[in-house]
Amino acid sequence: MRYTILISIFLFAILSGCNKDKFNTTPSLKFTSVNTTELRAGQLIQFTLTFTDAEGDLGDSVFVQKLVPNCEQSGFAKQLYALPSFPTSKDQQGDLVITFGYNASPYTDVKAPRCSQNDTAVFRFALRDKANHVSDTISSPPIIIYN
C-alpha cells in the first residue's frame, strides 16, 4: 500500500512536469526585447515579442496600449497593430516585431509628450485568437520619450 501511494505520487509528478512544454489553447505572449529605451524625434522603436498558440488561430492584430503615468494625455488607449499574414499550423510559435515611429513616416506614431516634461511610457501588449482566447498582458520596460 505504501509503495502504491509513492508510485502514484511519482507518476503524477512526472506527468504534470511533461505538460509544461505543451502549447496551450490560450495564446501566450512573452516580451523578448526592445531596440531602445530612449526615443527621440525621427527614431523608430521596435518591440520583439514571442508567441505560442496550440491551434494556430491567432487573430489579425495585437492589442497595444501606451501608458504614461506622469502625463495621461500622451498615452493611448488600446489600439490594434495589424499582424502580417503568415502560414498557420498547430502548435505555432514565432516572434512578432512591432514597430512604432516618433515623427517617422510611414510608421504608427507613438505621440510626442503632451506635458511640459519628457514622457516615461510603458507599452502593454496582448494577443487574441479567433476563438476569443486572450493572452496574458505583457509590458515593456519604461521608455523615455523626449520632447
QUIURTA-V555363 format. One line per field, one symbol per residue. phi: phi as a letter, one per 20 degrees, with the letter a starting at -180 (. if undefined). burial: 1 if it has 16 or more other ideal C-beta (glycine too) atoms within 10 Angstrom, else 0. A space follows every 50 residues. Layout:
phi->???
burial->???
This chain:
phi->.fffffffffffffffffffeefdfffdccfdacfbdcddgnedccddcd ccbfemdffebdeccddcgeagfefcfgcedfeffbfdbflebrdddddc ddlcfefgeemfgddfcfeddcddcbdcefemedffedceffdedef
burial->00000000000000000000001001111010010000100010101010 11111101100111111100100111000000000000000100010101 11010000011010000111101011111000101001010010100
